[in-house]
C-alpha cells in the first residue's frame, strides 16, 4: 500500500523529533511505499538537510512553518464573495475558540458535539477557500482576521482571560494561528499528492495532523495518528512563556484543544505511546474504541553486551543519564545524594548528559556544578593527597564516556529525578542494560517500570535518598530487579514489536476503510466495471471459489481483507459466496 507519512519538525531532517522512530518504521515496512510530507520548524533544521532515505520512499514534500511572508495579502486580488466567505469561516472559528464552553464543564475538549461540529465546519470551510484561492497566508494575518478575533473576545460568553486581550495580543495570536493553519494553504491534496495515498499516518498531533484531516475531507483517505508526546500537553507546559500574555495563552490553548479534539474525532485509529498519553487523549475527546497503545521501539543491539555481562557495574556508583534541563530536577538529586553520603560514605554519583544546548541549559548546568561543589567539597585521604569530588559531570563522547552504553556499564543503580517526563527513554535504556532503577513517579514511569524498579514521589530528596541507599546495600535485590527489568524491556520496547504493531494496524485500517477511487487505464480514462461488485457491498467477505485464495477478498484497488466465514453479510451466505 501507499502511505502518506506526515511529520512536523522531524523526519526526514537530520535533527528533530521522532526522527529515529520514523526512519526505523519506514525501513522496517519495506513492502509498502512511503510519501513523506514534512513541516520544518527552523531555517537551521532545513539547512542541515535530510538523512539518507531508503528506496521505499517515493517522494518528499516539505514546507516551512517558521517563515513569515510579509508581502502576502488577501483582498486586493480576490472577489467580494471570497472575502465574505473568509470572514464567515474565520469568524466562526474564532467564536468557537473564544467560547467559554469550548472546554466543556469539566475541561474536556470533546465534551460538546455542537462546538466540535462548528469548529470542523469552519476549518474545512477555510481549507476549501484556500484551495480555491491558492492559499490563506495573507488572510490569516490580515486586519479582517484580527477584527474577527477581537469581536469573538468581546462577545457574550467569551473566555474570561480572552476578554482582556488587546491589539498586540490579537496580532500575536493571529500570527501563531496562521503558522498552525499553514497546511491549509499547501498544494498537497490533489490526485497526485495525498489524494493518491491509501493511508495518512500523522506522527504527531497539531499541525502535522492537519494535512491528514484535509486528505480525509477532500479524498476520503483514512487517518492514523501516533502521539508519543501529546502536542496539547506540551503546549500546556509551555504556556508559562513570558513572551505571551495571559489572554494570548488562553486563546492559543483553546485553539489547540479544539484542533486536538477534531484530529481525534476524524482519526480512524489513534496510537498513544503509553497510558499517560492515552489519558490525555481521552480527556481531549478521543473515543476509547479508537485507542491502541503502541510503545515506541528502541534499538536493543547497542545495549546487548552490557545487558548480558555478569559484571553488574561499580556497586557504589549511582548513575544519572539524560538531557540536563530544569525539568530533570538535578537539584533534588544532589540534595538526595547528600543524604546518601551520610549513610554510604563510599557512594559516588555520575551525571552523564549530552552537551548543553542554549544559554538556559548552560546556566542550569553551571548552577548544578556550583551546588555540587558547595555540598561536596573535594575530599582527600590525607593531608598530602589530592582531593576528589564524589559527584562528577560528564558528557557523552568524552574520553571517560565515549558511548552511551559505556555510561550505563559504569554504575549499578540508575536514577531518574524528573518532575516532568513523557516516555522515559533513559529508563528503558537502563532496563536493556539490566540495571536496577530508582525513579520519580511522573509521566509514564510507573507504566514503563512495571514493578521492576523503585518509584518515589517527585521533589522529595529524602525519599529518593532512602530508595538509593536501599539498593546500594542489597546486591541481590539489584541483580533481581535488573534481570526483571531487562526481560520486560525486551518484551515491550523493541523496534521489532513496534514495527509489527504498525504492520497490523495499517492492514486493519485499509481493509476496513478503503479509499473509493474509480479504476482508470494508462491514459487516465475510467475503466467500465473496473471495480468488482463486492467492492460496494458492506462488511467483509470471503472470495468465491476460483476467485482467489480461500479466506481473502479484494476491495477497491486490490486491498486485501482477511475475514472469517462469520463476517460475511447475511445476504451473501446463502448465495454460495
Secondary structure, DSSP 8 states (H G I E B T S, - for coil): -EEEEEEESBTTBSSSBTHHHHHHHHHH-TTSEEEEEEEE--HHHHHT-B----TTEEEEEEEESS---TT--SSTTS-HHHHHHHHHHHHHHHHHHHBTTTT-TTS-TTS-HHHHHHHHHHHHHHHHHHHHHT--HHHHTSHHHHHHHHHHHHSTTB-TTGGG--HHHHHHHHHHHHHHTGGGG-S--STTTGGG-SEEEESSSTHHHHHHHHHHHHH--EEEEEESS-HHHHHHHTTT-TTS-HHHHHHHHHHHHHHHHHHHHH-SEEEESSHHHHHHHHHTT--GGGB------B--HHHHHHHH-S---EEEEEEEEE--SGGG-HHHHHHHHHHHHHH-TT-EEEEEE----SHHHHHHHHHHHHHHHHHS--B-SSTTS--B-SEEEEETTBTTBSSHHHHHHHEEEEEE--SS-SS-HHHHHHHHTT-EEEEES-TTHHHHHTTSSEEE-TT-HHHHHHHHHHHHT-HHHHHHHHHHHHHHHHHHSBHHHHHHHHHHHHHHHHHHS------B-TTS-B-TT-S-GGGGSSS-----TTSSSTTEEE-GGG-EEE--GGGS-HHHHTTT-
